Amino acid sequence: MKDDFLVFDHVTKRFGALTAVDDVCLTVKRGEFFSLLGPSGCGKTTLLRMLGGFERPDSGRIYLEGRDITDLPPNQRRVHTVFQNYALFPTMTIWDNIAFSLKLAKKEKGEIEEKVNAILGMIQMSEHAWKYPNQLSGGQKQRVAIARALVDRPQVLLLDEPLAALDLKLRQHMLIELDAIHDQVGITFIYVTHDQGEAMSLSDRIAVVNKGRIEQLDVPAKIYEAPSSRFVASFIGDTNFFSGEIVSVEGDYCTIQPEGFPAISAYNDKNLKAGQRVDLSVRPEKIRVTLNPPLPEKGAGINVFPAKVKDIVYQGVYTKYWLQSGGMRVSALKPHSRFLLDQEAITWNDDAFVWWHPDDGYMVEAK
Amino acid sequence: MNGRKSSGKAEWLTTMPSLAWLALFFAVPSVIVLAFTFHGHTANGGVGEWSLSTWRELVDPDYPTIVWKTVRISFEVTFWSIILALPCAYAIARMPKRWRSVVAGAIMLPFWTSFVVRVFAWKTLLHPDGWLQACYLTWLKVCDWSFGWLPGFLQRFLVWTGFATAGHVDPSLATILDSETAVVLVSVYTFLPFAIMPIYTAAEKFDFSLLEAARDLGATNFYSFRKIFLPGVRQGVVSAVLMVFIPVIGSYVIPQMLGGTECILIGNKIFMRAMQNRNIPHASALATLMAVTVLVPMGAAMWWKRRQEARDRRKLDVRTNRLMTSGGAS
């Protein structure tokens, strides 16, 4: 385990009565774009601060390239942080901000100039080199903060909600840039965020953190499609939960009887037995909404339920529906891959059908 | 621009009271003091006819020495006050919010006791049998010892400027009471709150995450304090320097009570001329002299600094232009 690039080995951190990080074990690979994703107060920032050297764990060790860095002060680890508020030095020019770590490392003047100019070119900020931070826009400050942390090629770059202070348009733009920068420098990025969209689009792997523990650690698609817990399923994207008891098992499939809803057929990948309780998660985009039931040739064994349309949110790319079916409020998402106006419109209080294939549900938790 | 124009009148109205106050209690008295210097004095302590006799009297070989001593002691007091105030202000600004006001209040607490009473209390503390006397002798020995290590030209410079005394001090004769050290010590004690407060105010607004960022990038604690914190609270330090330097320049109670024969400052001279000799024009002339001594170098320094800043700005603009015309980084 110590041979991995970056290792959290049973790390625990308490603040008074609160356990911010609870016995976390974690390994990160070299060059990976790794995200810590979770709601605010879940302990993800504490994990990052321990890695940066600003907090010391109460127990457990942290290894970087086989070396125990748990007790090293921040200035003795080659781990740099991009802070949420950028923390650019206001009394220094952009150039001096970026050159800060190189000057501290007592690099030669020519080398400093070469490196700073190169990274300024990379972030396309060369013409702003001799300005002060307060003369820059939010996105520019963000790029400078990243350049300042990357210029002396740290072993790991930590990003603490770096896009939280930017507006939506800029955030989307910076996402692409961050990805490009990561590809260019090949340094391990550890990215802390509460925004699942950012984490999903950037990361090689995501650790979903909740209450100081890692709920699931996997590639984005696995986290989304096969969440390991009810928390992960609901935190990452929208979902419909059907909680109930397995009443029968038929080969690879089983039948679940939820409370206040007709029996549902689901793929039994966990080999559960009849009588066990389970949460079935069905993502809205997996559920189809039509005014007529699906034709029989669409496949037997499909889950079809009558439902009444309650709410509609039209988004252009797709429409989101909320329907009342049995005792459940089901959300469904209908992408518009065909010219919408040629189709029969579904409107409020229509009697419609919701249906999905048993393979498209995922049983998250057996209790 | 428009909004600014319309608010001009209102702004003028709101600044009127303070402007009037300044005119009445600062500008007018200053002019009166200046006018007095061009008068003679009467035997009974009145202000005499218009004449230049007062300025002629001012050519006294003692005065340059005393003025320089006053400036030197003011520098020393300011220096030590800032050195002590910086870590204090830093520490207070980093305390939890609840504690900050408590400690800041504690710093202001001595002002509830009369200044003269506090200085008088120092007389007891500085008594030749007291422990501060022992500290003083050790301090003298340390100074003497380290002085010996300095290069010759620096030794001569320090003696010439009065920061050091030539030859060894006889410990049996050296007492901290009635010494220059006592004046500096008690002045620092008195004016330290005036140094802490402006720096603390600046430090409270300082973004301490910048220090974390500096540490993160490889800086030691001391380096980030020096390179990030100090420039960050520069405005506060500048006000602190003024808040200490200006009152010390004119102080006369502390040297009067604790300086003995060792330490007569310009404030004492002004006091003597005005209250004992009843020579108001002479006292006015000394006060004017003192003000000029301080204001001229200060004004020059400010002018130089502003010019330097403008020059720096131009330099950065030129660099930016050069970068843009050369088509970005290499």
Interface residues (C-beta under 8 A of the other chain):
Chain A: G52 G53 F54 P73 P74 N75 V79 H80 T81 F83 N85 A87 L88 F89 P90 T91 T93 F100 S101 L104 A105 E114 N117 A118 L120 G121 S126 E127 H128 A129 W130 K131 R148 A149 D152
Chain B: D207 S209 L210 E212 A213 A214 R215 D216 L217 G218 A219 T220 Y223 I228 P231 G232 R234 L316 D317 R319 T320 L323 M324 G328 A329 S330
